[in-house]
Amino acid sequence: MASTLWIGTRKGAFMLRPDERRRSWKLSGPQFLGHIIHHIVQDPRDPRTVLIAAKTGHLGPTVFRSADRGRTWREATQPPAFRRAADGEAPRAVQKVFWLTPGHASETGTWYAGSSPAGLFRSEDGGQRWEPVAGFNDHPMRAKWVGFGTPDGELLHSINVDPRDPKHLYLAISSGGVFESLDGGRDWTPLNEGCAADFLPDPEAPFGHDPHCLAMHPLAPDRLYQQNHCGIYRLDRPARRWVRIGRAMPKRIGDIGFPIVLHPTDPDTAWVLPMDGQTVWPRTSIDGRPAVFRTADGGKRWRRFDAGLPTSQAWLTVLRQAMCADDRIGRLGLYFGTTGGEVWASTNDGEAWRCIARHLPEIYSVTHAS
């Protein structure tokens, strides 16, 4: 089966499939035309299964599931929802199902979902029925951890499962910070030491941070990277203090953006796509000239690559779920989708780019599946 790029947009879901040499791409769709598609993820344990995190006009926030690689879809019989509020307790309602992560390889059928307002949900039947994870959603510190949101709302995202231990979990919240569980989600602790929080009264606060994207390396799971509202960071466990590797970025560019993508076999290689995060936070490419930056040494140095990308008047950005890498041996593929509805691809480690789709709605996510 050919590889697939799943494209989630503000107005529906699309697919891009390449020829053998990835020289030409065929766009298909839309599916769910007119609905907001936040995330599309194909199950690496069972490639027939694909899940969509959506917000529809008539059903509201929900999850759709396909058992035939996206040919047909059914809504989850029990979408993510917070527990019923107790007497005297303020009720919570899911406004967005925002993030999807397959569970551990040993837990076939297990999935995690993150929502806005910040909530964590788990399914054990392939995404059909979802239960709230009480260890996070009802944690006695939750109200302090996530007391305020971002302009896009309060978002729980970047759910990472340690490939060595299904009970070892990480997640990120905008705004709130990075949190870790060692017991399958029953309890959580903040993991934000070393991260700047320029917008807080206490810049060294243990929580209240704004991670934009958190990534764990699949072959070296003690290596974590983070693209934050306040910089690019790396953490090598068991250390608990993040190192701001974005300090090595050119000062004129800075180290603010949404996505961070890791090389699937090299823990020292990562890519980011900076945006203008100064003063009024326009969230556009800097000077209207988008560029990808790559480190090959864990963040000690960064190189700019923009061959093929627009050289002026391209006022776009790339959101946290809208950049990914494939798993092709040799000439790795990198992909990103823009707020202007374009999909770009590189087959030489991000050094040169070409547009493989145009005129789509605003792109929220781009994920790859074999």
SVG drawing of the C-alpha trace seen along z (x, -y; Angstrom):
<svg xmlns="http://www.w3.org/2000/svg" viewBox="-27 -45 54 51">
<polyline fill="none" stroke="black" stroke-width="0.4" points="0.0,0.0 1.4,-3.4 2.2,-6.0 -0.3,-8.6 -0.3,-12.2 -3.5,-12.9 -4.4,-16.6 -6.7,-18.0 -8.1,-21.5 -10.6,-24.0 -13.1,-22.7 -12.5,-19.0 -10.1,-16.1 -7.9,-15.4 -5.3,-12.7 -2.1,-13.0 -0.5,-9.9 2.8,-9.9 4.1,-7.8 7.0,-5.5 9.7,-8.2 7.6,-10.9 7.8,-13.1 4.1,-13.5 1.3,-13.5 -2.5,-12.8 -4.9,-14.7 -8.2,-13.2 -11.1,-14.4 -12.5,-16.3 -14.2,-14.1 -16.3,-15.8 -16.5,-19.0 -17.2,-22.0 -16.2,-20.4 -13.2,-21.4 -10.6,-18.6 -8.0,-19.1 -6.0,-15.8 -6.0,-12.7 -3.9,-9.7 -3.5,-6.3 -2.8,-3.5 0.8,-2.1 -0.3,1.1 -3.2,1.7 -2.9,-0.5 -6.6,0.2 -7.6,-1.9 -7.7,-5.7 -9.1,-8.2 -10.2,-11.8 -10.6,-14.5 -13.3,-16.7 -15.7,-19.5 -18.8,-19.3 -21.6,-21.7 -24.3,-19.4 -22.5,-16.9 -20.1,-19.2 -16.6,-17.9 -16.3,-14.2 -14.1,-11.4 -14.7,-9.5 -13.2,-6.1 -12.4,-4.2 -11.6,-0.5 -10.8,-0.5 -8.0,-3.1 -10.4,-6.0 -12.9,-4.7 -15.8,-4.8 -16.3,-6.4 -18.4,-6.0 -18.7,-8.4 -17.5,-7.1 -20.3,-5.6 -19.1,-7.4 -17.0,-10.5 -14.6,-12.1 -16.6,-13.9 -15.9,-15.0 -17.6,-13.2 -20.9,-14.6 -20.4,-17.5 -21.2,-16.8 -23.6,-19.0 -22.2,-22.4 -19.4,-21.8 -19.0,-23.8 -19.7,-21.6 -17.0,-21.1 -17.8,-20.4 -15.4,-19.4 -15.3,-22.2 -12.6,-20.6 -11.2,-17.1 -7.8,-18.4 -5.1,-15.7 -4.9,-11.9 -2.1,-9.5 -2.1,-5.7 -1.3,-3.8 1.7,-1.5 2.5,1.2 1.6,3.8 -1.9,2.3 -3.7,2.9 -6.7,0.7 -5.6,-1.8 -5.7,-5.5 -5.4,-8.8 -7.1,-12.1 -6.5,-15.6 -9.2,-18.3 -10.0,-21.9 -10.6,-22.8 -7.6,-20.7 -8.8,-17.1 -7.2,-13.7 -9.3,-10.7 -8.5,-7.1 -10.1,-4.5 -9.4,-0.7 -11.5,0.4 -9.9,-1.4 -11.5,-4.7 -15.1,-3.7 -15.7,-4.5 -13.8,-7.1 -13.4,-7.5 -12.0,-10.5 -8.7,-9.9 -9.6,-10.9 -6.0,-11.0 -5.5,-14.2 -9.0,-15.6 -9.8,-15.5 -6.3,-16.0 -6.5,-18.3 -4.0,-20.6 -5.6,-20.8 -7.3,-24.2 -3.9,-25.7 -2.0,-23.9 -4.4,-25.1 -5.9,-28.3 -5.9,-30.2 -5.8,-29.5 -4.3,-30.8 -6.0,-32.9 -7.0,-29.6 -8.3,-28.2 -6.9,-25.9 -5.4,-22.9 -4.1,-19.5 -1.8,-18.1 1.5,-16.3 0.6,-13.1 3.7,-10.8 3.8,-7.2 7.2,-5.8 7.9,-2.8 9.6,-1.0 6.7,-1.4 3.0,-1.9 2.5,-3.5 5.1,-6.3 3.3,-9.2 4.0,-12.8 1.6,-15.5 1.6,-19.2 -0.9,-21.9 -1.2,-25.4 -1.2,-27.0 -0.1,-24.9 3.1,-23.2 4.6,-19.7 3.4,-17.0 4.6,-13.4 2.9,-10.3 4.7,-7.1 1.6,-5.1 -0.6,-5.1 -2.2,-8.5 -3.3,-8.0 -1.0,-10.8 1.0,-13.6 3.8,-16.0 4.9,-19.2 8.1,-19.0 8.9,-22.6 12.2,-23.5 14.4,-25.6 11.6,-26.8 11.1,-30.5 7.6,-32.0 8.0,-35.6 4.2,-36.2 4.0,-35.1 4.8,-37.2 7.2,-34.5 9.3,-33.5 10.5,-30.4 7.0,-29.2 6.7,-25.4 3.6,-25.4 1.5,-27.8 3.9,-27.5 2.9,-27.4 4.5,-24.5 3.5,-24.5 4.7,-21.0 6.5,-18.3 8.2,-15.3 9.9,-12.2 12.5,-10.4 11.1,-6.9 14.5,-5.2 15.9,-7.2 12.9,-8.0 15.0,-9.7 15.5,-12.5 12.7,-15.1 12.4,-18.2 10.0,-21.1 8.9,-24.1 7.6,-26.5 6.0,-29.9 9.3,-31.0 11.9,-29.1 13.2,-25.7 14.3,-23.3 15.8,-19.8 15.7,-17.5 17.7,-14.4 16.2,-12.2 16.6,-11.5 17.4,-15.3 14.4,-17.5 15.8,-20.8 15.2,-21.8 18.1,-23.4 17.2,-26.2 18.8,-25.1 17.0,-27.9 19.6,-30.3 21.8,-29.1 19.3,-30.3 20.1,-33.5 19.0,-36.4 17.1,-38.1 15.0,-35.0 14.6,-34.0 13.3,-30.6 9.5,-31.0 7.2,-28.7 4.7,-25.9 6.0,-22.6 9.1,-20.6 9.9,-17.4 12.4,-14.7 14.5,-12.5 13.0,-9.0 16.5,-7.4 18.8,-10.2 18.1,-11.7 20.4,-14.7 18.5,-15.9 15.4,-18.0 13.6,-20.6 11.6,-23.7 9.8,-26.4 10.0,-29.8 7.3,-32.4 7.2,-36.0 6.4,-35.9 7.5,-39.5 5.4,-42.3 1.8,-41.7 2.5,-38.1 1.4,-38.2 2.0,-34.5 3.4,-34.8 6.7,-33.8 9.4,-36.2 9.6,-39.1 7.2,-37.1 10.0,-34.7 9.3,-31.2 12.3,-29.0 13.0,-25.7 15.9,-25.4 17.6,-22.1 20.0,-21.0 22.1,-17.9 23.9,-18.1 21.1,-18.3 20.6,-22.0 24.2,-23.3 23.9,-24.7 21.0,-25.5 21.1,-25.9 18.5,-27.8 17.0,-26.1 14.6,-27.9 15.4,-26.7 12.1,-26.5 10.1,-28.4 8.6,-31.8 11.2,-34.6 8.8,-37.4 5.2,-38.3 4.4,-34.9 2.7,-35.7 1.9,-32.2 2.6,-30.0 2.7,-26.3 0.6,-25.0 1.8,-22.5 0.3,-19.4 1.0,-20.5 4.6,-19.3 5.9,-15.7 8.5,-13.3 8.0,-9.9 9.9,-6.7 11.5,-6.2 15.0,-4.7 17.6,-6.8 15.9,-9.9 13.7,-10.9 10.6,-12.9 9.6,-16.0 6.2,-17.8 4.4,-20.8 1.0,-22.4 0.4,-26.2 -2.3,-28.4 -2.6,-29.5 -3.7,-26.0 -0.5,-24.8 1.4,-21.5 5.2,-21.5 7.6,-18.5 11.3,-17.9 13.2,-14.7 16.7,-15.9 16.5,-16.5 14.7,-19.8 17.3,-21.5 15.0,-22.2 11.2,-22.3 8.4,-22.1 4.7,-22.7 2.7,-19.5 -0.8,-20.9 -2.4,-24.3 -5.7,-26.1 -6.8,-24.0 -8.5,-25.4 -6.4,-26.5 -4.3,-23.4 -4.4,-22.3 -2.6,-19.0 -0.4,-16.9 0.5,-13.3 2.2,-10.5 1.3,-6.8 2.9,-4.0"/>
</svg>
